[in-house]
Amino acid sequence: MPMDGAEIAARVTAAYPDAKVVMVDLAGDGDHWAARVTSAAFRGRSRVQQHKMVYAAIGDQMGGDLHALALQTFVPE
């Protein structure tokens, strides 16, 4: 069963309570998502480290119930 956007956002905000998460279903199939995640936890970390943090928050669903995630990460101003 595909992972929905609300579940992805909930996992990210559980790991990073200050995170602002915007989800977009790219294909309308619940398998291909775009996420825009903004969190102070990303400050001082490389883009690759930031993405790894988000993937860790999503957990083992990445590549399983969640087929594809186009990810953008930002640090709040």
C-alpha positions in Angstrom: 0.0 0.0 0.0 1.5 3.4 -1.0 2.6 5.8 1.7 0.5 9.0 1.6 1.8 12.5 1.9 0.3 13.0 5.4 2.2 9.9 6.7 5.5 11.2 5.1 5.0 14.6 6.7 4.1 13.1 10.0 7.3 11.0 10.1 9.4 14.0 9.3 7.8 16.3 11.9 8.0 13.5 14.5 11.8 13.6 14.0 12.1 17.4 13.5 9.2 19.1 15.3 10.0 22.5 13.9 9.9 21.2 10.3 7.5 22.7 7.8 6.7 20.0 5.2 4.9 20.6 1.9 4.0 17.5 0.0 3.0 17.2 -3.7 1.7 14.0 -5.3 3.6 14.1 -8.6 1.9 11.4 -10.5 -1.5 11.1 -8.7 -0.7 7.6 -7.8 0.5 8.0 -4.2 3.9 6.5 -5.1 5.8 9.5 -6.5 6.1 12.5 -4.1 7.8 15.8 -4.0 8.6 17.2 -0.6 9.8 20.6 0.5 11.1 20.4 4.0 12.3 23.4 6.0 13.9 22.9 9.5 16.5 24.6 11.7 18.0 21.1 12.3 19.5 21.4 8.8 21.6 24.5 9.7 25.3 23.9 9.1 24.8 20.6 7.3 25.4 19.9 3.6 22.5 19.2 1.3 23.4 15.5 1.2 23.4 15.4 5.0 20.0 17.1 5.1 18.5 14.6 2.6 19.9 11.7 4.6 18.2 13.2 7.7 14.8 13.2 6.0 15.3 9.7 4.6 16.2 8.5 8.1 13.0 10.1 9.5 10.9 8.3 6.8 12.6 5.0 7.7 12.4 1.7 5.9 9.4 2.8 3.8 11.8 4.5 1.4 12.1 2.2 -1.6 9.3 0.1 -0.3 5.8 1.6 0.2 7.3 4.9 -0.9 8.6 4.5 -4.4 10.1 7.9 -5.3 10.6 11.2 -3.4 11.9 14.4 -5.0 13.3 16.2 -2.0 14.2 19.8 -1.4 15.5 20.9 2.0 15.8 24.4 3.4 17.0 26.2 6.5 14.6 28.8 7.8 15.7 32.4 7.4 
